[in-house]
Amino acid sequence: MSKIAVVGSNMMDLITYVNRMPLRGETIEAPTFEMGHGGKGANQAIAAARLGSKVMMVTRVGDDAFADATIANFERNGIDATHVLRTPGRSSGVAPIFVEPSGENSILIVKGANADLTPADVDAAAPTLAGCKLILMQMEVPVETVYHTVRRAKELGVPTLLNPAPAAADLDVARLADLAFLTPNETELATLTGLSVGDEHEAEAAARSLIARGIGTVVVTMGGRGALLVDAGGTRRVPPVKVEPVDTTGAGDAFIGSFAHFYTEGLPVFEALTEAAKYAADSITRRGTQRSYATLADFRARFP
């Protein structure tokens, strides 16, 4: 039985490594191109599975070759793909990614069949979802499906985590009040609350405004500066982990997927986040998205 469920997206990553980004109207040569599996939902599922969690995926693919590859990738990583549904006449989701020499990246997403994931798909998976310890969601699928999953999970007695990315200014926080965890970055936090997050004090205040509206715990991710854990009991800073970055693509998803693993394994929230910060930092020392996610044995070899 799966203990982590992901109701969310999958993408085929089309990764171009550039010496610099082109100017508007400019054509330049790039040295390297790679394809890989991605999408926020799939990335988080793979990170948790690589660490040893039993994971199920609720998502949609198209009727193209990318769909076959995506399903095979889930199965190869031990993820339950029973509820990975094909959508006739649709392309699968794709994500062109541009990685600069610093390791920083710029990403476009084309949702494709991810846009067809419905509340009915979630209801069809409900008997399996009911046995999970945590359900992860993101914003690369229809927002009504996200709202419905939060409500359905409450009925099933399963806690939920939403990674509100990409950020949406019209997200109805009132319909997210039953979330156990919300994990915005600083930009997403500002978008959600309409408040300034210019420093950590402002970020904490913005996070507290969400706690006041019913969300259980807010984790504000701050990249190389770590994260803030904000809940009714107070605020704690999750320390950053210093590494030499090679490719930051998928680091946020590594953080969330590994947090889900450590948390459902029984670690307290702060300790689970601390381990997740190490796991995410380790991921950016290698190229690629899912291919950069370590197994538990490899992770412990680097971070005992």
FIKEGU-772360 format. One record per residue (C-alpha): residue in one letter; x, y, z. Coordinates in Angstrom, 3 decimals, padded with zeros to 6 digits, always signed. Layout:
<nubas>
<nuba 'A'; <X; Y; Z>>
...
</nubas>
This chain:
<nubas>
<nuba 'M'; <+000.000; +000.000; +000.000>>
<nuba 'S'; <+001.300; +003.455; -000.920>>
<nuba 'K'; <+001.966; +005.852; +001.927>>
<nuba 'I'; <+002.494; +008.959; -000.230>>
<nuba 'A'; <+000.165; +010.010; -003.048>>
<nuba 'V'; <+000.880; +012.686; -005.614>>
<nuba 'V'; <-002.103; +014.287; -007.339>>
<nuba 'G'; <-000.352; +016.400; -009.912>>
<nuba 'S'; <+001.649; +016.861; -013.043>>
<nuba 'N'; <+004.171; +015.109; -015.192>>
<nuba 'M'; <+006.303; +016.618; -017.956>>
<nuba 'M'; <+008.966; +015.622; -020.407>>
<nuba 'D'; <+011.900; +017.951; -019.710>>
<nuba 'L'; <+013.653; +019.357; -022.803>>
<nuba 'I'; <+016.862; +020.717; -021.310>>
<nuba 'T'; <+019.229; +023.073; -023.117>>
<nuba 'Y'; <+022.488; +024.061; -021.417>>
<nuba 'V'; <+023.427; +027.560; -022.585>>
<nuba 'N'; <+026.495; +029.763; -022.278>>
<nuba 'R'; <+024.075; +032.677; -021.967>>
<nuba 'M'; <+020.427; +033.353; -022.730>>
<nuba 'P'; <+019.755; +034.876; -026.169>>
<nuba 'L'; <+018.525; +038.420; -026.481>>
<nuba 'R'; <+015.137; +039.067; -028.044>>
<nuba 'G'; <+015.354; +038.221; -031.769>>
<nuba 'E'; <+018.832; +036.705; -031.402>>
<nuba 'T'; <+019.900; +033.202; -032.407>>
<nuba 'I'; <+022.904; +031.692; -030.651>>
<nuba 'E'; <+024.411; +028.227; -030.415>>
<nuba 'A'; <+024.012; +026.154; -027.247>>
<nuba 'P'; <+026.524; +023.435; -026.380>>
<nuba 'T'; <+024.315; +020.652; -024.979>>
<nuba 'F'; <+020.752; +019.308; -025.102>>
<nuba 'E'; <+019.204; +016.521; -023.025>>
<nuba 'M'; <+015.765; +015.038; -022.459>>
<nuba 'G'; <+014.545; +013.823; -019.094>>
<nuba 'H'; <+011.438; +013.168; -017.057>>
<nuba 'G'; <+010.010; +016.022; -015.024>>
<nuba 'G'; <+006.894; +017.903; -013.956>>
<nuba 'K'; <+006.514; +019.027; -010.363>>
<nuba 'G'; <+004.230; +016.180; -009.374>>
<nuba 'A'; <+006.335; +013.474; -010.984>>
<nuba 'N'; <+009.555; +014.955; -009.606>>
<nuba 'Q'; <+008.221; +014.923; -006.059>>
<nuba 'A'; <+006.991; +011.357; -006.493>>
<nuba 'I'; <+010.361; +010.193; -007.832>>
<nuba 'A'; <+012.306; +011.876; -005.002>>
<nuba 'A'; <+010.182; +010.138; -002.368>>
<nuba 'A'; <+010.375; +006.808; -004.201>>
<nuba 'R'; <+014.166; +006.992; -004.614>>
<nuba 'L'; <+014.422; +007.333; -000.840>>
<nuba 'G'; <+012.333; +004.193; -000.364>>
<nuba 'S'; <+008.761; +005.421; +000.056>>
<nuba 'K'; <+005.852; +003.592; -001.546>>
<nuba 'V'; <+004.265; +006.197; -003.818>>
<nuba 'M'; <+001.184; +006.362; -006.041>>
<nuba 'M'; <+000.626; +008.899; -008.818>>
<nuba 'V'; <-002.677; +010.422; -009.970>>
<nuba 'T'; <-002.024; +012.244; -013.248>>
<nuba 'R'; <-002.789; +012.351; -016.968>>
<nuba 'V'; <-000.587; +011.817; -020.001>>
<nuba 'G'; <-001.326; +012.271; -023.698>>
<nuba 'D'; <-001.446; +009.648; -026.420>>
<nuba 'D'; <+002.097; +010.217; -027.682>>
<nuba 'A'; <+005.472; +008.565; -027.227>>
<nuba 'F'; <+006.173; +010.769; -024.218>>
<nuba 'A'; <+003.212; +009.098; -022.465>>
<nuba 'D'; <+004.704; +005.638; -022.889>>
<nuba 'A'; <+008.062; +006.841; -021.601>>
<nuba 'T'; <+006.464; +008.563; -018.597>>
<nuba 'I'; <+004.508; +005.507; -017.512>>
<nuba 'A'; <+007.577; +003.313; -017.928>>
<nuba 'N'; <+009.583; +005.760; -015.832>>
<nuba 'F'; <+007.068; +005.595; -012.985>>
<nuba 'E'; <+007.043; +001.810; -013.051>>
<nuba 'R'; <+010.830; +001.617; -013.232>>
<nuba 'N'; <+011.002; +003.691; -010.036>>
<nuba 'G'; <+008.462; +001.525; -008.222>>
<nuba 'I'; <+005.634; +004.071; -008.364>>
<nuba 'D'; <+002.048; +002.808; -008.604>>
<nuba 'A'; <+000.870; +004.040; -012.031>>
<nuba 'T'; <-002.650; +002.573; -011.846>>
<nuba 'H'; <-004.118; +006.085; -011.898>>
<nuba 'V'; <-001.865; +007.497; -014.618>>
<nuba 'L'; <-004.560; +008.072; -017.241>>
<nuba 'R'; <-004.183; +008.549; -021.005>>
<nuba 'T'; <-006.030; +011.433; -022.707>>
<nuba 'P'; <-006.835; +010.792; -026.393>>
<nuba 'G'; <-005.986; +013.615; -028.789>>
<nuba 'R'; <-003.734; +015.425; -026.311>>
<nuba 'S'; <-000.006; +015.852; -026.113>>
<nuba 'S'; <+001.735; +014.996; -022.895>>
<nuba 'G'; <+003.099; +017.881; -020.873>>
<nuba 'V'; <+006.490; +019.267; -021.837>>
<nuba 'A'; <+008.902; +021.663; -020.157>>
<nuba 'P'; <+011.622; +023.431; -022.182>>
<nuba 'I'; <+014.362; +024.295; -019.661>>
<nuba 'F'; <+017.363; +026.563; -020.161>>
<nuba 'V'; <+020.285; +026.135; -017.762>>
<nuba 'E'; <+022.998; +028.787; -017.472>>
<nuba 'P'; <+026.632; +028.154; -016.430>>
<nuba 'S'; <+025.809; +029.306; -012.879>>
<nuba 'G'; <+023.325; +026.444; -012.580>>
<nuba 'E'; <+020.340; +028.799; -012.556>>
<nuba 'N'; <+017.501; +027.898; -014.890>>
<nuba 'S'; <+014.557; +029.360; -016.799>>
<nuba 'I'; <+011.571; +027.106; -017.498>>
<nuba 'L'; <+008.511; +027.148; -019.744>>
<nuba 'I'; <+005.730; +024.618; -019.214>>
<nuba 'V'; <+003.140; +023.334; -021.659>>
<nuba 'K'; <+000.547; +021.501; -019.552>>
<nuba 'G'; <-000.873; +019.290; -022.294>>
<nuba 'A'; <-002.865; +016.432; -020.769>>
<nuba 'N'; <-002.110; +017.703; -017.256>>
<nuba 'A'; <-004.842; +020.286; -017.893>>
<nuba 'D'; <-007.369; +017.438; -018.178>>
<nuba 'L'; <-006.926; +015.989; -014.677>>
<nuba 'T'; <-010.396; +016.227; -013.111>>
<nuba 'P'; <-012.054; +015.884; -009.701>>
<nuba 'A'; <-013.629; +012.683; -011.043>>
<nuba 'D'; <-010.117; +011.259; -011.553>>
<nuba 'V'; <-009.378; +011.984; -007.897>>
<nuba 'D'; <-012.633; +010.343; -006.796>>
<nuba 'A'; <-011.764; +007.245; -008.825>>
<nuba 'A'; <-008.496; +006.989; -006.891>>
<nuba 'A'; <-010.097; +007.668; -003.494>>
<nuba 'P'; <-010.044; +004.062; -002.207>>
<nuba 'T'; <-006.259; +004.006; -002.646>>
<nuba 'L'; <-005.758; +007.577; -001.448>>
<nuba 'A'; <-007.520; +006.669; +001.784>>
<nuba 'G'; <-004.625; +004.425; +002.793>>
<nuba 'C'; <-001.949; +007.101; +002.356>>
<nuba 'K'; <-000.228; +009.150; +005.041>>
<nuba 'L'; <+000.195; +012.308; +002.944>>
<nuba 'I'; <-001.077; +013.672; -000.383>>
<nuba 'L'; <+001.102; +016.083; -002.377>>
<nuba 'M'; <-000.275; +018.613; -004.889>>
<nuba 'Q'; <+001.037; +021.387; -007.141>>
<nuba 'M'; <-000.460; +024.001; -009.477>>
<nuba 'E'; <+000.356; +022.443; -012.862>>
<nuba 'V'; <-003.116; +020.825; -012.975>>
<nuba 'P'; <-006.560; +022.540; -012.894>>
<nuba 'V'; <-007.158; +024.516; -009.726>>
<nuba 'E'; <-010.601; +022.975; -009.242>>
<nuba 'T'; <-008.920; +019.577; -009.055>>
<nuba 'V'; <-006.609; +020.927; -006.353>>
<nuba 'Y'; <-009.530; +022.324; -004.334>>
<nuba 'H'; <-011.426; +019.064; -004.726>>
<nuba 'T'; <-008.435; +017.009; -003.601>>
<nuba 'V'; <-008.101; +019.091; -000.425>>
<nuba 'R'; <-011.781; +018.556; +000.384>>
<nuba 'R'; <-011.771; +014.865; -000.530>>
<nuba 'A'; <-008.625; +014.223; +001.492>>
<nuba 'K'; <-010.253; +015.785; +004.547>>
<nuba 'E'; <-013.178; +013.401; +004.148>>
<nuba 'L'; <-010.703; +010.519; +003.923>>
<nuba 'G'; <-008.711; +011.731; +006.928>>
<nuba 'V'; <-005.469; +012.149; +004.964>>
<nuba 'P'; <-003.290; +015.273; +005.447>>
<nuba 'T'; <-002.411; +017.313; +002.360>>
<nuba 'L'; <+000.510; +019.429; +001.167>>
<nuba 'L'; <+000.260; +022.005; -001.605>>
<nuba 'N'; <+003.272; +023.398; -003.403>>
<nuba 'P'; <+001.610; +026.518; -004.927>>
<nuba 'A'; <+003.743; +026.617; -008.059>>
<nuba 'P'; <+003.370; +028.128; -010.542>>
<nuba 'A'; <+001.955; +030.955; -008.418>>
<nuba 'A'; <-001.618; +032.075; -009.073>>
<nuba 'A'; <-002.847; +035.423; -007.755>>
<nuba 'D'; <-006.470; +034.273; -007.865>>
<nuba 'L'; <-005.920; +031.162; -005.736>>
<nuba 'D'; <-008.762; +031.009; -003.175>>
<nuba 'V'; <-006.990; +030.501; +000.147>>
<nuba 'A'; <-010.341; +029.903; +001.869>>
<nuba 'R'; <-010.681; +026.688; -000.144>>
<nuba 'L'; <-007.242; +025.596; +001.049>>
<nuba 'A'; <-007.955; +026.033; +004.756>>
<nuba 'D'; <-007.765; +022.295; +005.424>>
<nuba 'L'; <-004.194; +021.980; +004.153>>
<nuba 'A'; <-001.710; +020.528; +006.606>>
<nuba 'F'; <+001.209; +022.128; +004.722>>
<nuba 'L'; <+001.632; +024.956; +002.224>>
<nuba 'T'; <+005.138; +025.322; +000.737>>
<nuba 'P'; <+005.506; +028.588; -001.232>>
<nuba 'N'; <+008.740; +030.250; -002.184>>
<nuba 'E'; <+009.032; +033.961; -001.472>>
<nuba 'T'; <+007.565; +035.043; -004.815>>
<nuba 'E'; <+004.634; +032.657; -004.453>>
<nuba 'L'; <+004.045; +033.812; -000.885>>
<nuba 'A'; <+003.853; +037.437; -002.023>>
<nuba 'T'; <+001.476; +036.488; -004.836>>
<nuba 'L'; <-000.792; +034.490; -002.516>>
<nuba 'T'; <-001.009; +037.103; +000.222>>
<nuba 'G'; <-000.528; +040.394; -001.615>>
<nuba 'L'; <+002.021; +041.305; +001.076>>
<nuba 'S'; <+005.658; +042.359; +000.806>>
<nuba 'V'; <+008.233; +039.677; +001.591>>
<nuba 'G'; <+011.361; +041.799; +001.241>>
<nuba 'D'; <+012.999; +040.249; +004.301>>
<nuba 'E'; <+012.476; +037.322; +006.657>>
<nuba 'H'; <+010.329; +039.329; +009.085>>
<nuba 'E'; <+007.949; +040.253; +006.281>>
<nuba 'A'; <+007.950; +036.686; +005.005>>
<nuba 'E'; <+007.044; +035.425; +008.470>>
<nuba 'A'; <+004.224; +037.972; +008.753>>
<nuba 'A'; <+002.871; +036.942; +005.354>>
<nuba 'A'; <+003.040; +033.278; +006.330>>
<nuba 'R'; <+001.229; +034.031; +009.596>>
<nuba 'S'; <-001.570; +035.663; +007.618>>
<nuba 'L'; <-002.117; +032.274; +005.966>>
<nuba 'I'; <-002.012; +030.445; +009.301>>
<nuba 'A'; <-004.712; +032.834; +010.518>>
<nuba 'R'; <-006.858; +031.745; +007.558>>
<nuba 'G'; <-006.758; +028.098; +008.552>>
<nuba 'I'; <-003.653; +026.549; +006.942>>
<nuba 'G'; <-001.836; +024.320; +009.404>>
<nuba 'T'; <+001.837; +024.921; +008.576>>
<nuba 'V'; <+003.571; +027.208; +006.076>>
<nuba 'V'; <+007.070; +026.384; +004.892>>
<nuba 'V'; <+008.626; +029.309; +003.011>>
<nuba 'T'; <+011.463; +028.101; +000.805>>
<nuba 'M'; <+014.256; +030.626; +000.264>>
<nuba 'G'; <+016.699; +028.848; -002.026>>
<nuba 'G'; <+020.275; +029.161; -000.825>>
<nuba 'R'; <+019.096; +030.866; +002.377>>
<nuba 'G'; <+017.212; +027.840; +003.668>>
<nuba 'A'; <+013.559; +027.883; +004.670>>
<nuba 'L'; <+011.193; +029.230; +007.305>>
<nuba 'L'; <+008.886; +026.870; +009.186>>
<nuba 'V'; <+005.883; +028.828; +010.439>>
<nuba 'D'; <+003.041; +027.311; +012.445>>
<nuba 'A'; <+000.840; +028.107; +015.426>>
<nuba 'G'; <+003.701; +027.251; +017.765>>
<nuba 'G'; <+006.182; +029.748; +016.348>>
<nuba 'T'; <+008.819; +030.146; +013.643>>
<nuba 'R'; <+012.007; +028.174; +013.068>>
<nuba 'R'; <+014.647; +028.651; +010.397>>
<nuba 'V'; <+015.738; +025.608; +008.453>>
<nuba 'P'; <+019.443; +026.200; +007.791>>
<nuba 'P'; <+020.810; +026.253; +004.237>>
<nuba 'V'; <+023.246; +023.616; +003.026>>
<nuba 'K'; <+026.190; +025.020; +001.103>>
<nuba 'V'; <+027.229; +023.167; -002.044>>
<nuba 'E'; <+028.674; +024.122; -005.415>>
<nuba 'P'; <+025.658; +024.238; -007.763>>
<nuba 'V'; <+025.767; +022.560; -011.151>>
<nuba 'D'; <+022.062; +022.586; -012.068>>
<nuba 'T'; <+019.282; +023.853; -009.778>>
<nuba 'T'; <+016.478; +022.384; -011.905>>
<nuba 'G'; <+014.076; +020.384; -009.731>>
<nuba 'A'; <+015.672; +021.318; -006.405>>
<nuba 'G'; <+012.381; +022.561; -004.962>>
<nuba 'D'; <+010.682; +019.311; -005.922>>
<nuba 'A'; <+013.533; +017.316; -004.386>>
<nuba 'F'; <+012.963; +019.271; -001.177>>
<nuba 'I'; <+009.229; +018.542; -001.065>>
<nuba 'G'; <+009.406; +014.915; -002.159>>
<nuba 'S'; <+012.146; +014.116; +000.338>>
<nuba 'F'; <+010.303; +015.993; +003.099>>
<nuba 'A'; <+007.266; +013.800; +002.395>>
<nuba 'H'; <+009.450; +010.703; +002.747>>
<nuba 'F'; <+011.133; +011.746; +005.987>>
<nuba 'Y'; <+007.895; +013.061; +007.509>>
<nuba 'T'; <+005.858; +009.944; +006.730>>
<nuba 'E'; <+008.751; +007.858; +008.074>>
<nuba 'G'; <+008.054; +009.488; +011.435>>
<nuba 'L'; <+010.477; +012.394; +011.748>>
<nuba 'P'; <+009.094; +015.579; +013.373>>
<nuba 'V'; <+008.415; +018.358; +010.883>>
<nuba 'F'; <+011.519; +020.444; +011.581>>
<nuba 'E'; <+013.850; +017.450; +011.443>>
<nuba 'A'; <+012.189; +016.226; +008.237>>
<nuba 'L'; <+012.686; +019.654; +006.666>>
<nuba 'T'; <+016.324; +019.720; +007.752>>
<nuba 'E'; <+016.942; +016.388; +006.023>>
<nuba 'A'; <+015.031; +017.621; +002.975>>
<nuba 'A'; <+017.288; +020.694; +002.744>>
<nuba 'K'; <+020.303; +018.376; +002.576>>
<nuba 'Y'; <+018.654; +016.198; -000.058>>
<nuba 'A'; <+017.745; +019.194; -002.232>>
<nuba 'A'; <+021.261; +020.615; -001.911>>
<nuba 'D'; <+022.728; +017.270; -002.942>>
<nuba 'S'; <+020.496; +017.228; -006.039>>
<nuba 'I'; <+021.910; +020.477; -007.427>>
<nuba 'T'; <+025.446; +019.077; -007.504>>
<nuba 'R'; <+024.443; +016.990; -010.549>>
<nuba 'R'; <+022.883; +017.750; -013.918>>
<nuba 'G'; <+019.262; +017.023; -014.721>>
<nuba 'T'; <+016.081; +016.816; -012.733>>
<nuba 'Q'; <+014.986; +013.355; -011.643>>
<nuba 'R'; <+018.337; +011.864; -012.614>>
<nuba 'S'; <+019.953; +014.071; -009.963>>
<nuba 'Y'; <+017.843; +012.581; -007.134>>
<nuba 'A'; <+019.841; +010.257; -004.915>>
<nuba 'T'; <+018.802; +006.915; -003.493>>
<nuba 'L'; <+018.728; +006.687; +000.284>>
<nuba 'A'; <+022.033; +004.781; +000.326>>
<nuba 'D'; <+023.794; +007.376; -001.848>>
<nuba 'F'; <+022.276; +010.236; +000.140>>
<nuba 'R'; <+023.445; +008.771; +003.451>>
<nuba 'A'; <+026.914; +008.240; +002.014>>
<nuba 'R'; <+027.115; +012.003; +001.461>>
<nuba 'F'; <+025.041; +013.124; +004.467>>
<nuba 'P'; <+025.331; +010.477; +007.231>>
</nubas>
